[in-house]
């Protein structure tokens, strides 16, 4: 069951920046409106980007301006000021909407059916995905939620690693987390709420993926049929290797939605349908960069290149655009060549990066798990169609597709993350591939059959892919990373802490999800440092439980600060982790993806731990025991 | 005529697009695991040598096999023969099917996702074919074995078996009498965790004949309890020499085909 209040809060994560940005645009752009392609829906990324920058700017101003001058709590200023700005922006938008209600109605009529179809398709897709999975399968949400919680508690910094040691590597400032913190405000961030929020935001994110796919495909082709087909193949598919675009709400996947939507506007501008304002161009690029340095940075580079070329291509003298583009390519090539010897990609993210270099065969497998052979068959057909059209927007989109595919295929760590951008053009070109032949079908029933068959084939591939993806997470009738015991254990922690800082010591996986749900500060969670891992393993292997309790009293995270108390959690996963080979014990990527019950042998050990002085059990179940360490 | 031609063109295009979409579907990668089911903390899946209950995610785990390598028939002369002789297995002179294969595997994968397909295993030698099908009823798994011979056989009895692990504690589900050796520390741990006291095995050479028809298995290093129950017409035996639980049925006739069923239940058990 979807909690309507949580649903509204999830939607507010998108609507707050959008309304804020739009109200600012309304204030600046007075007077007549230019002709707006698709009723102005292509302006949405610009509005959202401006609103996001305002929110981020406000946070930075408070943290590095006001807080340097006056001793105030970040949250005590940020949330009330944001609430005022957002309330004002809602009023401005409502007033403008009422004033231009005829235009608003017209716009809604234009986009009503695409939205309805996208929502229905997303609900079917998410229904399939969440079958037997009542809790979020988005593993990374645990670390994102912890950062959101810290923001709620009044902590903010440009570098996420200064706030939480679960972020060992700074891939972005907490801009994504500010938006979520505003969406979740003022709810108590208890485990039930957190789990519910992230389960629902998967659905809403899927809807935005569907809408941006539709808009990109429709804008490029000017055929609703292409938009619908692309949306179907975008929403009823999951790129489950590294990129996780459609079903997981993450900084890079949010950046990808923004990219696809704004790319549509640039392509429309190539065909002279819209005007891209310099301000929105810069705002979108800035937000993309800040949202995710790698994926967003690449997206920003594509946006810079495509819109930049569009702007200079009209310049005089006529040789200037060629010189600039040629110079940029040569410059980029020389830069990459000079830097390549000094870049040790494998060491990115404390060495995690080397686990994310996929061979071409693995990448082909990932594509086939997502779309079968559809991508191989339909994209060439779509390309043929695009080339025949002789439109600038098609040529530019083809260049972007080629470029992104090349980066995706490269042997750089995390290259598969780029699939999160590439997939929007892949689904667009697959839809064009069907349209290439389907445009000659005159009978509407037969066209409907083509759409129906596309739905059935996409669903079959999605289900098969979901079965594959969930194969390692079956536990007591559910396909889940967590069980009811984990949520109950997190709830016990949440109640004990009363908003104060407590350290949580356990195996990396148990720490990771308990931290995300409860807010107990782990000593690194999944990204626990090697030194702490070795210390914990040594304490366990020593056999003296007093040593383990001693370690739990001494271990610290890399952040420091006052600690109110400590918890020691022991789960079935703890024993499974201890039984793993050393390389896997030390790895960030070998997690225990599903809950594990305790066994009879484990009981003796847990019992021995429980008998240590100063330990108070606060939660116990068949899979998890948590002690307060005094 | 023109309308007819338009229909024909539309229909041909539909066929062409359908063919592209179906070839696209053909390219989907099927899951690397064969179909699996679950019983409490255990999973049931088919492997090269038969079906097995096991724990997923706990590293090296015991596999409680139901396999043609152990299942047997006894001839009129009293000769016990495995359905799949180890020599034939080692020399790979048999064919086993247990994984999803295209094209029907695509539909099977879709059905498996919604729990509409349960694990199966098929094995064929020169002499016979053994088909293992499964059915889930709550936490109970019914493993139904059908053996079909190419030539009629005189069969006195048959056994369907579950292979247990060396460190398992195997005991009578009714009397809690152990059938395997276990030290007192292990039995104490089981008592503390599962809440019942197992009576240690008193004589090493004791051969159990079960009247209760219920045998339970606990591996102290793994969570959960596996229970094997005799069905009507079956006698349950513990074969310690080969570490087998055997559900034995009297046949005493000439047959070309025989069916047999093993009932296995997996439960969580245990509490702090």
Interface residues (C-beta under 8 A of the other chain):
Chain A: X128 X131 X365 X368 X369 X371 X372 X373 X374 X376 X377 X378 X381 X433 X434 X437 X438 X440 X441 X442 X443 X446 X449 X450 X453 X454 X457 X460 X461 X463 X464 X465 X466 X467 X468 X471 X472 X474 X475 X476 X477 X572 X576 X579 X580 X592 X593 X594 X596 X597 X598 X599 X600 X601 X603 X604 X606 X607 X620 X621 X622 X625
Chain B: X6 X7 X9 X10 X11 X13 X14 X16 X17 X18 X20 X21 X22 X23 X24 X25 X26 X27 X28 X29 X30 X31 X32 X33 X36 X38 X40 X41 X43 X55 X56 X57 X58 X59 X60 X106 X107 X109 X110 X112 X113 X114 X186 X189 X190 X192 X193 X194 X218 X219 X220 X221 X222 X223 X224 X268 X270 X271 X272
